[in-house]
Each structure stands twice: as C-alpha cells, then as structure tokens.
Amino acid sequence: MKIFLDTTDVNAIAQLSKTGLIDGITTNPSLVAKSGQNFESLLGEICALIKGPVSAEVTAFDHTTMLKEAFHLAKIAPNIVIKVPLTEEGLKTCKVLSEQNIMVNVTLCFSALQALLAAKAGATFISPFVGRLDDIGQNGLELIADIREIYDNYPEFKTEILVASIRNPAHVLESAKIGADVVTLPPDIFSKMFKHPLTDIGLDLFAKDWEKTNQHILKE
C-alpha cells in the first residue's frame, strides 16, 4: 500500500521523506490557507522534495474554468496530479484530463456509486473520506470495502483507491486489510505508526543488557 502525506508543511515533508516510505503528497485549499503561502510556489517546493504524485486542487466549480486551472497547475511539475471534486462538472473535467494523460484525483467521494462514476471517467485516484463519514454516524471503512469490491469486478478500471480523512492509525490498518491502494494521512498519524509501547520496553531492556557486556560494535 502506498502512503501519502496530507499536508503542505514543507518541513514535515522534508523530514519524513527521509524515511524512504513516503510515496506522494495530497493538498487541498484548506491546507494551503493554513500554510499562508503562495499556492504555486508551495507546490513547486513540494514537487522538488517528492518524486511521487502531488495532488493540487482546482478551485472553480464549472467545467470550463476547472480545465483552465488544471492545465495551468499541470505545468508546475510533471508529478502534479489535478484534484477535482466529485461533481458532474468535476467528472467531465476528469474525463478530458485523463484522455490527455494528465493524472487526476477525484476528491470528496462519499458513496460507492460516486466512485464507480469516477472510475468510468478515468480517474487516477478516487478519494473517499472515511473520517467525515464516521463523524456523521456512518462507517467510512464500509465505503472502502464497497469500492474495492466494485473495482475488483471490473479489471478495466485502473483507478486507485486513495483513502482520505484518516483520523487514526486504525483507519490505516483497516484500509490495508480491505486492500486500499493508497492512504493519505497527516504527518502526526504517520509518525504514530512507528510506535508501540512493547517496542520501547524491549529496546530499553536490550540497551541495559548490552551495557553490562562492556562491549562496542564499533571500535574507537
């Protein structure tokens, strides 16, 4: 499963990319607003740090303007993925872009039928929002399972399931068990995936026992 970071924090991206475990980045207008930076220069910085897909979202609501914004953003770097909303206008835009071999991430997906339409429109990624569904009393992970089942029925669909609105490591675990292709998560949740109390206890025990041996693997 691929792991994307859902952030515009260039420092966090630079630090965590050193693990070699980050496959891409997703951004959205809210994250850009929070950063307080110029959108295009920010995308340029991120694309210089990450070789994988970097999602950049259009802000228009109509097909014509979406296309203009998409072509403009796609020029920033070859790994830019155009992010469009799951609306009729967004899917029309996705269809045109995909036919021109421009990667597209269809976002704000909340139903399996929406995901079906996105795949037919040629989306590179579909982004179902599990956390937001959980917030209103629905089971977001059930949506991931439904999409996986539908996509597996049709080998001609090449759209990857990109699980978004991740709220905790359990969302990552369950998404992996279902067979999602990608998860995108905030840096703090990615960092939590490394941690387990028994790992810390074991390392502390090993360190204390090794100290008793008075040995050094590297000689001074």
C-alpha positions, 0 to 999 in steps of 0.5 A: 500500500502506498502512503501519502502525506496530507499536508503542505508543511514543507518541513514535515515533508522534508523530514519524513521523506527521509524515511524512504516510505513516503510515496506522494503528497495530497493538498487541498485549499484548506491546507494551503490557507493554513500554510499562508503561502503562495499556492504555486510556489508551495507546490513547486517546493513540494514537487522538488522534495517528492518524486511521487504524485502531488495532488493540487486542487482546482478551485472553480466549480464549472467545467470550463474554468476547472480545465483552465486551472488544471492545465495551468497547475499541470505545468508546475511539475510533471508529478502534479496530479489535478484534484477535482471534486466529485461533481458532474462538472468535476467528472467531465473535467476528469474525463478530458484530463485523463484522455490527455494523460494528465493524472487526476484525483477525484476528491470528496467521494462519499458513496460507492456509486460516486466512485464507480462514476469516477472510475468510468471517467478515468480517474487516477485516484478516487478519494473517499473520506472515511473520517467525515463519514464516521463523524456523521454516524456512518462507517467510512471503512464500509465505503472502502470495502464497497469500492474495492469490491466494485473495482475488483469486478471490473479489471478495466478500471485502473483507478486507485483507491486513495483513502482520505480523512484518516483520523487514526492509525486504525483507519490505516490498518483497516484500509490495508486489510480491505486492500486500499491502494493508497492512504493519505494521512497527516504527518502526526498519524504517520509518525504514530505508526512507528510506535508501540509501547512493547517496542520501547520496553524491549529496546530499553531492556536490550540497551541495559543488557548490552551495557553490562557486556562492556562491549562496542560494535564499533571500535574507537 
